[in-house]
Each structure stands twice: as structure tokens, then as C-alpha cells.
């Protein structure tokens, strides 16, 4: 009976899901190329036919119809009587003028992560990072040395953080606090969202001095210069700024456990009694079965960093308990992102 049941299951199974996963890289690259070609911004200006897009984007034309219709099938474009336009989702998240633009992250994924993931097998065999710092140099030192690359990286962090930042602005009990500092703030995506949503908050971002001009440009573009402050410092070398709430978004996963605990302890020291720490990441579900995004992000840390890894909400709650926090909880934010909130 058991053999028959297994045999029957084998006959009804299909390889469809395996093939979908296997060729997922093709859909990813189609999206990356659309962003690189400025397709969504072009269509935001005015819908267009394939020949019109060929001219406007400077393309050869061969394969263009298949490319555009593949994006239609992926729900990234609409087509009506041969005229292509953005979907509402593409218009919201893939057009540069939108305040919800996430294209910066996709640009970095295309330029850096896509080729580096080709070395995942080598990373698993050696345990060593596979990016431009595989010779032993520090990733962040490399990025921060080149102003253009730094700006691109920080824009990518805004794209990655945007959905979670909007959710944090809505879901956390900000009415109970008066000040907040975003640690490792990058462009300042979260501080901008908090300043807009909660006028009573004193809002600041903390990052290395090289970030200041990029942060201030972003804040000014958002119409919040004078409202959101930048604090320069190194979160390993310097004490963390004091505030009622400290936030670490996509920070802890860059580091090994010892450094994770160091940063959490420094946050505890900087907070007043009753203060709160928010850690948000692509948290792996506690059973390590469901949040594929979190698990793949941890593999990305294998490729990108010397010791970094992602973690579950239960892991993080245990670490913040070990560093002195009294209570904590986990709450989902958006997509694969969740936050752990600890209270001093």
C-alpha cells in the first residue's frame, strides 16, 4: 500500500515549480534591464507603442516585443491596442519621481548582486565572501571611498527600507515618545517618513561623516531640511546618540554574533529607562520554513560580508534580553520584513 501510494504521487507530480525556480533569474534580469533602460520612467511620461519605445530608448528592436510582453505577463506593464503603459504598482514603485521608488535597490542588485550570486557555490564551499572585497578589504571602506558608488549604495538602501519604514511610521506607538535616532541611517529614508507622519518627534539620522551631504540632499529634496538632523559618527568607535527610541534597520545582519551583541549593548547604554530599540530586518521565521526572503538575504550576507548572517525574531529577542532589555515583541511590517522591539 505504501509503495502504491508513493508511486501514484510520483505520477501526479510535475516539475513546474522546479522550473519556475530554476529560471527565476530570467524574470529578475528582465526587470533589472527595464530599470536600467529607464523604461518605467519613459512610460510614466507617456504610454507608447513598441516602435516608439525602440526610438525613445535607443534599442535595436529585435526581441523588444518579447521583452515588453514578458513584462506584461509579469504584471509590470499593461498593453492596450499595442500601446504599453505602467501598471499602478510599477508607477508607484518604479518611477523615480515617486516617493515610494525602490529602483535604487534594483539598480544595485543588477550591477553588483546579480553577478556575485553566480559564486554562491564557491561561498558555500569556502565560507568566504564573493564580492569585490574577496581579497580581504572591507566592503564598507570600499563603498565609502568612492562618492558615486556610495550614493548608489545609499539609494539602494532607501529602496530596500521604504516599505518597512512606512510600516514602522504607522505601527509603532510614537505618541509615547519624543525623540528618535536612526542608526546607520543611509539617505534618511526612515527619518523622513517619521518626520512627515509624526510632527511632534525630534528626528535624527546617525551615520559616518561621508554620508552627511547625501543625507542632507535627500532630506532637502523631501522638503524637510531643518526638520531632520544628521549626526556624524561610527557606531563601533563612538557612543550611540541618546534618544527615546533608537532604530537599527538592516544593520545587525552585516555582522557576526559578537558584533551584533556589541551594537545591542551600545543601544541599551544610550537609551533612557523606558526607552525602546527597534531592530528591523528580513527576519527569518522561527521555524525557518516560510520566509524565503529572509533565508536568501542571509545567503546574501554570506556572499557580501566576512561574518554576517540574518536571524529569527526569537534569536534577536534572546540577544536583546542578554544585553539588558526587559521586554520585547516581534511584529510583521511589510513583505518579508519584520521588527523586533525591545524596551529598557
Secondary structure, DSSP 4 states (H G I P E B T S, - for coil): -HHHHHHHHHHH--SHHHHHHHTHHHHHHHHHHHHHTTHHHHHHH--EEHHHHHHHHT---TTHHHHHHHHHHTTSEEEETTEEEE-HHHHHHSSTTSTT--HHHHHHIIIIIHHHGGGHHHHHHH----STTTTS--HHHHHHHSHHHHHHHHHHHHHHHHHHHHHHHHHS-GGG-SEEEEET-TTTHHHHHHHHH-TT-EEEEEE-GGGHHHHHHHHHHTT-TTTEEEEE--TTTSPPPPEEEEEEES-GGGS-HHHHHHHHHHHHHHEEEEEEEEEEE-PBPTTSSS-HHHHHHHHHHHHH-SS----BHHHHHHHHHHTT--EEEEEEEETTEEEEEEE-
